[in-house]
Amino acid sequence: MGAELLGPELAEPDDVVLSWEGEDVLAVRLPQLSESLDHILAAMERRHGAPLAELDRKSKQEIVRLLEARGAFSVRHGVETVAGALGVSRFTVYNYLNRETALSREKAVKAD
């Protein structure tokens, strides 16, 4: 996901410092969530073997569902970033999100 490994002496307040037997041995700097979104989109593109914009609608809907589960839309400009990668409008991404919400509600009602 783009994390960076550092010596513990270089750790900043937001870094994760790992200790072994009471001694700090390594610091992990996690990327900003917006950078992670770019990494996630690139990984999805590699997995599909084609630019995301070239995928069919069903595949794009599945990608939006997976990204929502990973919190991609809580990132500032997350919808815009995903829409650009998928080659669709923000409105379309919101429609995909609303579709997933509606499907989840239907499943919940049927389970009752």
N, C-alpha and C positions, 0 to 999 in steps of 0.2 A: 504494500500500500504506500510505499514511498518513505518509510521511516528511515532515520539516519542514526547510525551508531556513533557514540562519542565516548571519550574518556570521561570518567565521573567528575573530574575537576572542571570540565567545560559545561556541565549541566546548568541549565537555566531553570527558573521556578516551574515552568510548565512541562519540563522533561521528566521522564520516568527513570529513576535511578535504581539499578538492580544491585543487590548485595549478595555476597557469598560468605557465609560464616562470619557475619558481622562487619565485613569490609565492603565498601562500595567498589564495584569492579567495572561497571558499564552504565552509560546513560543512553536512553533511547529518546530521540526527538521525533515526535509524531508530526506528520504534516498537518497543515491547516485543513479543515474539513473540505474547503473548496478545492484544494489541491487533490485531496483524496477522490473527489468526484471526477476529476479529470483522469485519474489513474483507473478508477472503476470503469469509466466509459471506454478507455483504451483497452482494458482487459476484456470487456464485453465485445468490442469490435474484433479483437484477436480470436475470441472464442467462436464468433459467428463467421469469421473468415471473410468479412466484407464490411465496408463502411455501414454504420448503423442506419444511415439515411437510405440505403438501398434495400433494407429489409422490408418484408411485407407487414401489413397493419397488425396482424396477430402477434408477430414477433416484437414489434414496437410496444404493443400493449403489455406483453410479458416483461419487457425490459423496464417499463415504467413501474410495473408492480414490484419487481425486484428492487429497483432504486428507492421506491417509497419505503419498503421494508428496511432498507439500510439508512434511512433518514436523509436521503439526498435532497429532499424538497424543504428541509429545514435550513438549508444553506442559503445565504443571500444570493439571489440570482440563480438558484438551483433550477427552477422551471425553465428559465431562459437558456441556461447552459444545456440542459437535456433536450429542449426543443431544437436548439441549433444542431446538436449531435444527431438527432433523429431526422432532421430535415422536415420538421413540422412546426406549426405555430404553437405559441403558448396556450392558446385556446384548446388546441387538440390535446396537449398534455393534460390540461385540466379536465377535459372530457374523459380521457383514459383513467385519470384518478377517480373521477366521479363514478365511472363505470365499475371500478373495483370496489368502491364503497357500497354501491347498490348490490353487487353480487354478494358481498360479505353479509349484508343485511338479509338478503334472501336466504342464504344458507343458515343464518341464525334462526330465522323464523321457521324454516323447515325442520330444524333440529328440535324446536320446542314442540 
